[in-house]
């Protein structure tokens, strides 16, 4: 007799998927934060946009290895590259706006600028 389309409940892998999801729920933020923290420490050697790409790459690699196990290496490389570029844009915005608001002569003493910074 064949099983057909109705496998036994223990053959579905539901327990394994739930356990795997629970591990990822805790592992992703912790491992991502650890990778980002290490990258932020390395970032100081390079500075600004180029430096902020280091934690971007490390966080992206961590998340790709955790969540995209079955994807191709080309898709993983694209995800890592785009994440690094996105981090770089964030570094440009932060330095261009936040620090600039506190150093412009007309804005010195402007409390709205300090609150933004």
N, C-alpha and C positions, 0 to 999 in steps of 0.2 A: 504494500500500500504506500502511496506517495503522500507527501505532506501538502503539496499544492501551494496555494498562496497564503495559508494560515499557519505560520510557524508557531512553535510553542512560545509562551511568554518569556522564558529564559533565553531564547535564541534571538530576541529582538535587539539586544544591546542597549536597552533603555537605561539600565543601571550604570553601564559604563559611560554613556553620554552624559548622564547627570553628574557623575563623579568627575568626569573630564571638565564639564562646565564649571563645577564648583572650584576645581583647581585653577582654571583660567581666571575665574572671578577674583581670586586672591593673588595669583601669580602675575597677572598682567600689570596691575598697578605697581606692585612691589618691584618687579624686574624692570619695568619701564622707568620707574623713579631712580633705581640704582644705576641704570645705563645713562639716564639723563644727568644725574649728579656727577658721574665720572666724566661724562663728556663736557659738562660745564666747568669742571676743574681743568681739563685739557684746553678748553676754549681760551683761557687766559693767555696762553702762549701765542695765539694767532690774532685775537681781537676781532671785533665788529662782525660784519656779515660772514666773512670766511670762517671765523672762529665759531660762530653759532651754528654752522653747518655740522660741526663735530657731534654735539649732542643730538642733533636731528638725525644724523645717520645711525647713531647707536640706538636711539629710541625706536627708529623705524626697523632696524634689523631685529630688535627684540620682539616687536609686535608682529612682524612678518613671520618670524620663526614660530611664534606662538599660535597665530591665527590662520596663516596661509600655508599650511603644511603640504597641501596637495596642489598648489599652484606651480606654474612653471618658473624656472629661474629668471626668465625674461620679465614676467609679471612682477616677481619679487624685486628685481633690480629697478624696474620703473617705479614701484611704490617707494623704495628707499630713496631714489633720486628726487622724486617729487616732494617727499617729506623734507629732505635736506634743503631744497629750494624754498619750501614754505617757511621753514625755520629761519632761513636767511632773510626773507621778506619781513618777518617779525623782528629780527635784529635791526634792520634798516629803519623800521618805523619807530622802534623804541629809542634808538639813538637820535634820530632826526627830530622827533617831536618832544619826547619827555625831557631829555637833557637840554635841548635847545630852549625850551620854555623857561628854564631856570637860569640860563646864562645870557639871554638877550637883555641888553641894557634897559630898554623900555619896560621890560617885564620884571625887573628886579624889585622886590617888594610887593609884587602883585600876588595876592594870596590865592586867587583862582589858578594862576599858573603853578604855584607850589602844590596846591591840592591835586592838580592833574599829574604833576611829576611824582 
